[in-house]
Amino acid sequence: MDWMKIGSAILLGMLLILLFPQARHMLKHSPDAQPGDWRAFILPLLAVGGFVALLMWLV
């Protein structure tokens, strides 16, 4: 087995172990979403999806 793959797997596992408690803390202490906040999430997502679809259609 390649040592580079083993090393990257170990680093990825350590990264997940170290970041999981911080992510759980952020989710617990974040404010609840308001109904207008979803529009700010969905509109850029649709814009990027539309742009990618346009690029695919042009090719």
N, CA, C and O atoms as a Tripos MOL2 file, in Angstrom:
@<TRIPOS>MOLECULE
protein
  236   235    59     0     0
PROTEIN
NO_CHARGES

@<TRIPOS>ATOM
      1 N           0.8470   -1.1810    0.0000 N.3       1 MET1
      2 CA          0.0000    0.0000    0.0000 C.3       1 MET1
      3 C           0.8890    1.2390    0.0000 C.2       1 MET1
      4 O           1.9710    1.2420    0.5860 O.2       1 MET1
      5 N           0.4340    2.2510   -0.6400 N.am      2 ASP2
      6 CA          1.1950    3.4830   -0.7770 C.3       2 ASP2
      7 C           1.1770    4.2850    0.5260 C.2       2 ASP2
      8 O           0.1160    4.4890    1.1150 O.2       2 ASP2
      9 N           2.3520    4.7410    0.9750 N.am      3 TRP3
     10 CA          2.4510    5.4940    2.2280 C.3       3 TRP3
     11 C           1.7480    6.8310    2.1410 C.2       3 TRP3
     12 O           1.2780    7.3510    3.1530 O.2       3 TRP3
     13 N           1.6680    7.3950    0.9530 N.am      4 MET4
     14 CA          0.9940    8.6870    0.7850 C.3       4 MET4
     15 C          -0.5060    8.5380    1.0720 C.2       4 MET4
     16 O          -1.1090    9.4160    1.6900 O.2       4 MET4
     17 N          -1.0920    7.4570    0.6350 N.am      5 LYS5
     18 CA         -2.5110    7.2160    0.8980 C.3       5 LYS5
     19 C          -2.7680    6.9980    2.3820 C.2       5 LYS5
     20 O          -3.7570    7.4910    2.9230 O.2       5 LYS5
     21 N          -1.8870    6.2660    3.0370 N.am      6 ILE6
     22 CA         -2.0370    6.0120    4.4670 C.3       6 ILE6
     23 C          -1.9170    7.3190    5.2490 C.2       6 ILE6
     24 O          -2.7200    7.5960    6.1390 O.2       6 ILE6
     25 N          -0.9080    8.1140    4.9060 N.am      7 GLY7
     26 CA         -0.7110    9.3980    5.5850 C.3       7 GLY7
     27 C          -1.8680   10.3500    5.3880 C.2       7 GLY7
     28 O          -2.2900   11.0130    6.3350 O.2       7 GLY7
     29 N          -2.3940   10.4330    4.1690 N.am      8 SER8
     30 CA         -3.5200   11.3310    3.9180 C.3       8 SER8
     31 C          -4.7880   10.8330    4.6220 C.2       8 SER8
     32 O          -5.6010   11.6420    5.0700 O.2       8 SER8
     33 N          -4.9610    9.5330    4.7210 N.am      9 ALA9
     34 CA         -6.1190    8.9920    5.4410 C.3       9 ALA9
     35 C          -6.0230    9.3050    6.9310 C.2       9 ALA9
     36 O          -7.0250    9.6430    7.5630 O.2       9 ALA9
     37 N          -4.8240    9.1940    7.4910 N.am     10 ILE10
     38 CA         -4.6380    9.5200    8.9070 C.3      10 ILE10
     39 C          -4.8890   11.0030    9.1550 C.2      10 ILE10
     40 O          -5.5550   11.3620   10.1260 O.2      10 ILE10
     41 N          -4.3630   11.8650    8.2910 N.am     11 LEU11
     42 CA         -4.5840   13.3090    8.4490 C.3      11 LEU11
     43 C          -6.0600   13.6810    8.3020 C.2      11 LEU11
     44 O          -6.5650   14.5320    9.0340 O.2      11 LEU11
     45 N          -6.7450   13.0440    7.3600 N.am     12 LEU12
     46 CA         -8.1670   13.3080    7.1940 C.3      12 LEU12
     47 C          -8.9530   12.8650    8.4160 C.2      12 LEU12
     48 O          -9.8630   13.5690    8.8550 O.2      12 LEU12
     49 N          -8.6170   11.7130    8.9710 N.am     13 GLY13
     50 CA         -9.2810   11.2460   10.1820 C.3      13 GLY13
     51 C          -9.0390   12.1740   11.3590 C.2      13 GLY13
     52 O          -9.9620   12.4540   12.1240 O.2      13 GLY13
     53 N          -7.8110   12.6550   11.5160 N.am     14 MET14
     54 CA         -7.5050   13.5870   12.6000 C.3      14 MET14
     55 C          -8.2500   14.8990   12.4210 C.2      14 MET14
     56 O          -8.7330   15.4830   13.3910 O.2      14 MET14
     57 N          -8.3440   15.3620   11.1760 N.am     15 LEU15
     58 CA         -9.0710   16.5960   10.8970 C.3      15 LEU15
     59 C         -10.5370   16.4600   11.2900 C.2      15 LEU15
     60 O         -11.1000   17.3650   11.9060 O.2      15 LEU15
     61 N         -11.1540   15.3450   10.9420 N.am     16 LEU16
     62 CA        -12.5520   15.1370   11.2970 C.3      16 LEU16
     63 C         -12.7380   15.0460   12.8090 C.2      16 LEU16
     64 O         -13.7090   15.5760   13.3490 O.2      16 LEU16
     65 N         -11.8220   14.3820   13.4880 N.am     17 ILE17
     66 CA        -11.9220   14.2380   14.9400 C.3      17 ILE17
     67 C         -11.7780   15.6000   15.6240 C.2      17 ILE17
     68 O         -12.4740   15.8810   16.5990 O.2      17 ILE17
     69 N         -10.8820   16.4400   15.1170 N.am     18 LEU18
     70 CA        -10.6570   17.7420   15.7380 C.3      18 LEU18
     71 C         -11.7520   18.7570   15.4160 C.2      18 LEU18
     72 O         -12.0520   19.6190   16.2420 O.2      18 LEU18
     73 N         -12.3500   18.6690   14.2330 N.am     19 LEU19
     74 CA        -13.3510   19.6540   13.8420 C.3      19 LEU19
     75 C         -14.7610   19.3180   14.3100 C.2      19 LEU19
     76 O         -15.5990   20.2150   14.4010 O.2      19 LEU19
     77 N         -15.0470   18.0490   14.6090 N.am     20 PHE20
     78 CA        -16.3960   17.6530   14.9890 C.3      20 PHE20
     79 C         -16.9000   18.3630   16.2450 C.2      20 PHE20
     80 O         -18.0420   18.8220   16.2390 O.2      20 PHE20
     81 N         -16.1130   18.4810   17.3290 N.am     21 PRO21
     82 CA        -16.6300   19.1970   18.5140 C.3      21 PRO21
     83 C         -16.9220   20.6700   18.2410 C.2      21 PRO21
     84 O         -17.8830   21.2210   18.7780 O.2      21 PRO21
     85 N         -16.1060   21.3070   17.4190 N.am     22 GLN22
     86 CA        -16.3480   22.7120   17.0970 C.3      22 GLN22
     87 C         -17.6270   22.8710   16.2670 C.2      22 GLN22
     88 O         -18.3980   23.8040   16.4930 O.2      22 GLN22
     89 N         -17.8500   21.9860   15.3310 N.am     23 ALA23
     90 CA        -19.0640   22.0500   14.5160 C.3      23 ALA23
     91 C         -20.3030   21.8170   15.3720 C.2      23 ALA23
     92 O         -21.3230   22.4800   15.1810 O.2      23 ALA23
     93 N         -20.2220   20.8800   16.3140 N.am     24 ARG24
     94 CA        -21.3460   20.6190   17.2110 C.3      24 ARG24
     95 C         -21.6300   21.8350   18.0910 C.2      24 ARG24
     96 O         -22.7910   22.1600   18.3390 O.2      24 ARG24
     97 N         -20.5870   22.5060   18.5620 N.am     25 HIS25
     98 CA        -20.7500   23.7090   19.3790 C.3      25 HIS25
     99 C         -21.4040   24.8330   18.5650 C.2      25 HIS25
    100 O         -22.2940   25.5230   19.0620 O.2      25 HIS25
    101 N         -20.9640   25.0130   17.3170 N.am     26 MET26
    102 CA        -21.5460   26.0570   16.4720 C.3      26 MET26
    103 C         -23.0170   25.7870   16.1850 C.2      26 MET26
    104 O         -23.8280   26.7130   16.1860 O.2      26 MET26
    105 N         -23.3670   24.5320   15.9400 N.am     27 LEU27
    106 CA        -24.7670   24.2110   15.6690 C.3      27 LEU27
    107 C         -25.6440   24.4120   16.9020 C.2      27 LEU27
    108 O         -26.7970   24.8280   16.7830 O.2      27 LEU27
    109 N         -25.1060   24.1220   18.0760 N.am     28 LYS28
    110 CA        -25.8750   24.2630   19.3020 C.3      28 LYS28
    111 C         -26.1210   25.7300   19.6500 C.2      28 LYS28
    112 O         -27.1960   26.0710   20.1440 O.2      28 LYS28
    113 N         -25.1460   26.5990   19.4010 N.am     29 HIS29
    114 CA        -25.2280   27.9960   19.8140 C.3      29 HIS29
    115 C         -25.5790   28.9550   18.6920 C.2      29 HIS29
    116 O         -25.5150   30.1680   18.8940 O.2      29 HIS29
    117 N         -25.9450   28.4670   17.5290 N.am     30 SER30
    118 CA        -26.3100   29.3530   16.4290 C.3      30 SER30
    119 C         -27.7780   29.7570   16.5640 C.2      30 SER30
    120 O         -28.5840   28.9870   17.0850 O.2      30 SER30
    121 N         -28.1320   30.9610   16.0970 N.am     31 PRO31
    122 CA        -29.5310   31.3830   16.1690 C.3      31 PRO31
    123 C         -30.3960   30.6080   15.1760 C.2      31 PRO31
    124 O         -29.9040   30.1130   14.1620 O.2      31 PRO31
    125 N         -31.6770   30.5100   15.4790 N.am     32 ASP32
    126 CA        -32.6010   29.8250   14.5770 C.3      32 ASP32
    127 C         -32.8090   30.6590   13.3130 C.2      32 ASP32
    128 O         -32.7520   31.8880   13.3470 O.2      32 ASP32
    129 N         -33.0460   29.9750   12.2160 N.am     33 ALA33
    130 CA        -33.2350   30.6510   10.9350 C.3      33 ALA33
    131 C         -34.6140   31.2930   10.8790 C.2      33 ALA33
    132 O         -35.6010   30.7080   11.3260 O.2      33 ALA33
    133 N         -34.6720   32.4810   10.3360 N.am     34 GLN34
    134 CA        -35.9290   33.1870   10.1140 C.3      34 GLN34
    135 C         -36.4380   32.8300    8.7140 C.2      34 GLN34
    136 O         -35.6530   32.3850    7.8750 O.2      34 GLN34
    137 N         -37.7350   33.0150    8.4450 N.am     35 PRO35
    138 CA        -38.2570   32.6600    7.1160 C.3      35 PRO35
    139 C         -37.5710   33.4070    5.9680 C.2      35 PRO35
    140 O         -37.4240   32.8400    4.8850 O.2      35 PRO35
    141 N         -37.1530   34.6470    6.1650 N.am     36 GLY36
    142 CA        -36.4930   35.3980    5.0980 C.3      36 GLY36
    143 C         -35.0620   34.9670    4.8580 C.2      36 GLY36
    144 O         -34.4920   35.2850    3.8150 O.2      36 GLY36
    145 N         -34.4660   34.2500    5.7980 N.am     37 ASP37
    146 CA        -33.0790   33.8160    5.6440 C.3      37 ASP37
    147 C         -32.9310   32.7440    4.5690 C.2      37 ASP37
    148 O         -31.8770   32.6330    3.9430 O.2      37 ASP37
    149 N         -33.9750   31.9600    4.3550 N.am     38 TRP38
    150 CA        -33.8900   30.8960    3.3580 C.3      38 TRP38
    151 C         -33.7730   31.4550    1.9530 C.2      38 TRP38
    152 O         -33.1510   30.8380    1.0880 O.2      38 TRP38
    153 N         -34.3620   32.6090    1.7200 N.am     39 ARG39
    154 CA        -34.2760   33.2220    0.3970 C.3      39 ARG39
    155 C         -32.8230   33.5890    0.0840 C.2      39 ARG39
    156 O         -32.3820   33.4590   -1.0580 O.2      39 ARG39
    157 N         -32.0890   34.0420    1.0860 N.am     40 ALA40
    158 CA        -30.6880   34.3970    0.8890 C.3      40 ALA40
    159 C         -29.8400   33.1630    0.6230 C.2      40 ALA40
    160 O         -28.7420   33.2890    0.0820 O.2      40 ALA40
    161 N         -30.3040   31.9950    0.9780 N.am     41 PHE41
    162 CA        -29.5860   30.7520    0.7010 C.3      41 PHE41
    163 C         -29.9730   30.1810   -0.6600 C.2      41 PHE41
    164 O         -29.1150   29.7080   -1.4050 O.2      41 PHE41
    165 N         -31.2550   30.2250   -0.9790 N.am     42 ILE42
    166 CA        -31.7510   29.5610   -2.1820 C.3      42 ILE42
    167 C         -31.4370   30.3550   -3.4460 C.2      42 ILE42
    168 O         -31.1000   29.7570   -4.4680 O.2      42 ILE42
    169 N         -31.5360   31.6900   -3.4090 N.am     43 LEU43
    170 CA        -31.3020   32.4760   -4.6220 C.3      43 LEU43
    171 C         -29.8860   32.3280   -5.1780 C.2      43 LEU43
    172 O         -29.7480   32.0970   -6.3790 O.2      43 LEU43
    173 N         -28.8230   32.4470   -4.3740 N.am     44 PRO44
    174 CA        -27.4910   32.2070   -4.9590 C.3      44 PRO44
    175 C         -27.3010   30.7750   -5.4440 C.2      44 PRO44
    176 O         -26.6060   30.5430   -6.4340 O.2      44 PRO44
    177 N         -27.9130   29.8140   -4.7560 N.am     45 LEU45
    178 CA        -27.8170   28.4260   -5.1820 C.3      45 LEU45
    179 C         -28.4690   28.2390   -6.5540 C.2      45 LEU45
    180 O         -27.9150   27.5600   -7.4190 O.2      45 LEU45
    181 N         -29.6240   28.8280   -6.7490 N.am     46 LEU46
    182 CA        -30.2880   28.7530   -8.0510 C.3      46 LEU46
    183 C         -29.5110   29.5110   -9.1220 C.2      46 LEU46
    184 O         -29.4630   29.0770  -10.2730 O.2      46 LEU46
    185 N         -28.9050   30.6330   -8.7590 N.am     47 ALA47
    186 CA        -28.1140   31.3960   -9.7190 C.3      47 ALA47
    187 C         -26.9010   30.5940  -10.1990 C.2      47 ALA47
    188 O         -26.6020   30.5720  -11.3930 O.2      47 ALA47
    189 N         -26.2170   29.9470   -9.2840 N.am     48 VAL48
    190 CA        -25.0580   29.1300   -9.6600 C.3      48 VAL48
    191 C         -25.5090   27.9420  -10.4960 C.2      48 VAL48
    192 O         -24.8730   27.6070  -11.4960 O.2      48 VAL48
    193 N         -26.6070   27.3000  -10.0930 N.am     49 GLY49
    194 CA        -27.1210   26.1810  -10.8770 C.3      49 GLY49
    195 C         -27.5320   26.6000  -12.2780 C.2      49 GLY49
    196 O         -27.2720   25.8820  -13.2430 O.2      49 GLY49
    197 N         -28.1720   27.7600  -12.3960 N.am     50 GLY50
    198 CA        -28.5470   28.2750  -13.7120 C.3      50 GLY50
    199 C         -27.3370   28.6060  -14.5640 C.2      50 GLY50
    200 O         -27.3340   28.3540  -15.7690 O.2      50 GLY50
    201 N         -26.3000   29.1730  -13.9400 N.am     51 PHE51
    202 CA        -25.0770   29.5000  -14.6830 C.3      51 PHE51
    203 C         -24.3900   28.2380  -15.1750 C.2      51 PHE51
    204 O         -23.9150   28.1950  -16.3090 O.2      51 PHE51
    205 N         -24.3310   27.2170  -14.3420 N.am     52 VAL52
    206 CA        -23.7300   25.9430  -14.7570 C.3      52 VAL52
    207 C         -24.5490   25.3060  -15.8710 C.2      52 VAL52
    208 O         -23.9830   24.7660  -16.8210 O.2      52 VAL52
    209 N         -25.8680   25.3630  -15.7670 N.am     53 ALA53
    210 CA        -26.7210   24.8150  -16.8250 C.3      53 ALA53
    211 C         -26.5100   25.5730  -18.1350 C.2      53 ALA53
    212 O         -26.4930   24.9660  -19.2070 O.2      53 ALA53
    213 N         -26.3500   26.8910  -18.0540 N.am     54 LEU54
    214 CA        -26.0830   27.6940  -19.2540 C.3      54 LEU54
    215 C         -24.7550   27.2990  -19.8780 C.2      54 LEU54
    216 O         -24.6650   27.1550  -21.0970 O.2      54 LEU54
    217 N         -23.7300   27.1240  -19.0660 N.am     55 LEU55
    218 CA        -22.4370   26.7220  -19.6020 C.3      55 LEU55
    219 C         -22.4980   25.3440  -20.2440 C.2      55 LEU55
    220 O         -21.8780   25.1090  -21.2810 O.2      55 LEU55
    221 N         -23.2480   24.4290  -19.6250 N.am     56 MET56
    222 CA        -23.3920   23.0920  -20.2110 C.3      56 MET56
    223 C         -24.1580   23.1490  -21.5280 C.2      56 MET56
    224 O         -23.8630   22.3990  -22.4580 O.2      56 MET56
    225 N         -25.1350   24.0340  -21.5990 N.am     57 TRP57
    226 CA        -25.9280   24.1470  -22.8170 C.3      57 TRP57
    227 C         -25.0990   24.7510  -23.9540 C.2      57 TRP57
    228 O         -25.2970   24.4060  -25.1190 O.2      57 TRP57
    229 N         -24.1760   25.6490  -23.6150 N.am     58 LEU58
    230 CA        -23.3420   26.2820  -24.6370 C.3      58 LEU58
    231 C         -22.2650   25.3520  -25.1920 C.2      58 LEU58
    232 O         -21.7430   25.5820  -26.2830 O.2      58 LEU58
    233 N         -21.9410   24.3250  -24.4580 N.am     59 VAL59
    234 CA        -20.8810   23.4190  -24.9340 C.3      59 VAL59
    235 C         -21.4400   22.3670  -25.7880 C.2      59 VAL59
    236 O         -20.7010   21.5140  -26.2800 O.2      59 VAL59
@<TRIPOS>BOND
     1     1     2 1
     2     2     3 1
     3     3     4 2
     4     3     5 am
     5     5     6 1
     6     6     7 1
     7     7     8 2
     8     7     9 am
     9     9    10 1
    10    10    11 1
    11    11    12 2
    12    11    13 am
    13    13    14 1
    14    14    15 1
    15    15    16 2
    16    15    17 am
    17    17    18 1
    18    18    19 1
    19    19    20 2
    20    19    21 am
    21    21    22 1
    22    22    23 1
    23    23    24 2
    24    23    25 am
    25    25    26 1
    26    26    27 1
    27    27    28 2
    28    27    29 am
    29    29    30 1
    30    30    31 1
    31    31    32 2
    32    31    33 am
    33    33    34 1
    34    34    35 1
    35    35    36 2
    36    35    37 am
    37    37    38 1
    38    38    39 1
    39    39    40 2
    40    39    41 am
    41    41    42 1
    42    42    43 1
    43    43    44 2
    44    43    45 am
    45    45    46 1
    46    46    47 1
    47    47    48 2
    48    47    49 am
    49    49    50 1
    50    50    51 1
    51    51    52 2
    52    51    53 am
    53    53    54 1
    54    54    55 1
    55    55    56 2
    56    55    57 am
    57    57    58 1
    58    58    59 1
    59    59    60 2
    60    59    61 am
    61    61    62 1
    62    62    63 1
    63    63    64 2
    64    63    65 am
    65    65    66 1
    66    66    67 1
    67    67    68 2
    68    67    69 am
    69    69    70 1
    70    70    71 1
    71    71    72 2
    72    71    73 am
    73    73    74 1
    74    74    75 1
    75    75    76 2
    76    75    77 am
    77    77    78 1
    78    78    79 1
    79    79    80 2
    80    79    81 am
    81    81    82 1
    82    82    83 1
    83    83    84 2
    84    83    85 am
    85    85    86 1
    86    86    87 1
    87    87    88 2
    88    87    89 am
    89    89    90 1
    90    90    91 1
    91    91    92 2
    92    91    93 am
    93    93    94 1
    94    94    95 1
    95    95    96 2
    96    95    97 am
    97    97    98 1
    98    98    99 1
    99    99   100 2
   100    99   101 am
   101   101   102 1
   102   102   103 1
   103   103   104 2
   104   103   105 am
   105   105   106 1
   106   106   107 1
   107   107   108 2
   108   107   109 am
   109   109   110 1
   110   110   111 1
   111   111   112 2
   112   111   113 am
   113   113   114 1
   114   114   115 1
   115   115   116 2
   116   115   117 am
   117   117   118 1
   118   118   119 1
   119   119   120 2
   120   119   121 am
   121   121   122 1
   122   122   123 1
   123   123   124 2
   124   123   125 am
   125   125   126 1
   126   126   127 1
   127   127   128 2
   128   127   129 am
   129   129   130 1
   130   130   131 1
   131   131   132 2
   132   131   133 am
   133   133   134 1
   134   134   135 1
   135   135   136 2
   136   135   137 am
   137   137   138 1
   138   138   139 1
   139   139   140 2
   140   139   141 am
   141   141   142 1
   142   142   143 1
   143   143   144 2
   144   143   145 am
   145   145   146 1
   146   146   147 1
   147   147   148 2
   148   147   149 am
   149   149   150 1
   150   150   151 1
   151   151   152 2
   152   151   153 am
   153   153   154 1
   154   154   155 1
   155   155   156 2
   156   155   157 am
   157   157   158 1
   158   158   159 1
   159   159   160 2
   160   159   161 am
   161   161   162 1
   162   162   163 1
   163   163   164 2
   164   163   165 am
   165   165   166 1
   166   166   167 1
   167   167   168 2
   168   167   169 am
   169   169   170 1
   170   170   171 1
   171   171   172 2
   172   171   173 am
   173   173   174 1
   174   174   175 1
   175   175   176 2
   176   175   177 am
   177   177   178 1
   178   178   179 1
   179   179   180 2
   180   179   181 am
   181   181   182 1
   182   182   183 1
   183   183   184 2
   184   183   185 am
   185   185   186 1
   186   186   187 1
   187   187   188 2
   188   187   189 am
   189   189   190 1
   190   190   191 1
   191   191   192 2
   192   191   193 am
   193   193   194 1
   194   194   195 1
   195   195   196 2
   196   195   197 am
   197   197   198 1
   198   198   199 1
   199   199   200 2
   200   199   201 am
   201   201   202 1
   202   202   203 1
   203   203   204 2
   204   203   205 am
   205   205   206 1
   206   206   207 1
   207   207   208 2
   208   207   209 am
   209   209   210 1
   210   210   211 1
   211   211   212 2
   212   211   213 am
   213   213   214 1
   214   214   215 1
   215   215   216 2
   216   215   217 am
   217   217   218 1
   218   218   219 1
   219   219   220 2
   220   219   221 am
   221   221   222 1
   222   222   223 1
   223   223   224 2
   224   223   225 am
   225   225   226 1
   226   226   227 1
   227   227   228 2
   228   227   229 am
   229   229   230 1
   230   230   231 1
   231   231   232 2
   232   231   233 am
   233   233   234 1
   234   234   235 1
   235   235   236 2
@<TRIPOS>SUBSTRUCTURE
     1 MET1         2 RESIDUE 1 A MET
     2 ASP2         6 RESIDUE 1 A ASP
     3 TRP3        10 RESIDUE 1 A TRP
     4 MET4        14 RESIDUE 1 A MET
     5 LYS5        18 RESIDUE 1 A LYS
     6 ILE6        22 RESIDUE 1 A ILE
     7 GLY7        26 RESIDUE 1 A GLY
     8 SER8        30 RESIDUE 1 A SER
     9 ALA9        34 RESIDUE 1 A ALA
    10 ILE10       38 RESIDUE 1 A ILE
    11 LEU11       42 RESIDUE 1 A LEU
    12 LEU12       46 RESIDUE 1 A LEU
    13 GLY13       50 RESIDUE 1 A GLY
    14 MET14       54 RESIDUE 1 A MET
    15 LEU15       58 RESIDUE 1 A LEU
    16 LEU16       62 RESIDUE 1 A LEU
    17 ILE17       66 RESIDUE 1 A ILE
    18 LEU18       70 RESIDUE 1 A LEU
    19 LEU19       74 RESIDUE 1 A LEU
    20 PHE20       78 RESIDUE 1 A PHE
    21 PRO21       82 RESIDUE 1 A PRO
    22 GLN22       86 RESIDUE 1 A GLN
    23 ALA23       90 RESIDUE 1 A ALA
    24 ARG24       94 RESIDUE 1 A ARG
    25 HIS25       98 RESIDUE 1 A HIS
    26 MET26      102 RESIDUE 1 A MET
    27 LEU27      106 RESIDUE 1 A LEU
    28 LYS28      110 RESIDUE 1 A LYS
    29 HIS29      114 RESIDUE 1 A HIS
    30 SER30      118 RESIDUE 1 A SER
    31 PRO31      122 RESIDUE 1 A PRO
    32 ASP32      126 RESIDUE 1 A ASP
    33 ALA33      130 RESIDUE 1 A ALA
    34 GLN34      134 RESIDUE 1 A GLN
    35 PRO35      138 RESIDUE 1 A PRO
    36 GLY36      142 RESIDUE 1 A GLY
    37 ASP37      146 RESIDUE 1 A ASP
    38 TRP38      150 RESIDUE 1 A TRP
    39 ARG39      154 RESIDUE 1 A ARG
    40 ALA40      158 RESIDUE 1 A ALA
    41 PHE41      162 RESIDUE 1 A PHE
    42 ILE42      166 RESIDUE 1 A ILE
    43 LEU43      170 RESIDUE 1 A LEU
    44 PRO44      174 RESIDUE 1 A PRO
    45 LEU45      178 RESIDUE 1 A LEU
    46 LEU46      182 RESIDUE 1 A LEU
    47 ALA47      186 RESIDUE 1 A ALA
    48 VAL48      190 RESIDUE 1 A VAL
    49 GLY49      194 RESIDUE 1 A GLY
    50 GLY50      198 RESIDUE 1 A GLY
    51 PHE51      202 RESIDUE 1 A PHE
    52 VAL52      206 RESIDUE 1 A VAL
    53 ALA53      210 RESIDUE 1 A ALA
    54 LEU54      214 RESIDUE 1 A LEU
    55 LEU55      218 RESIDUE 1 A LEU
    56 MET56      222 RESIDUE 1 A MET
    57 TRP57      226 RESIDUE 1 A TRP
    58 LEU58      230 RESIDUE 1 A LEU
    59 VAL59      234 RESIDUE 1 A VAL
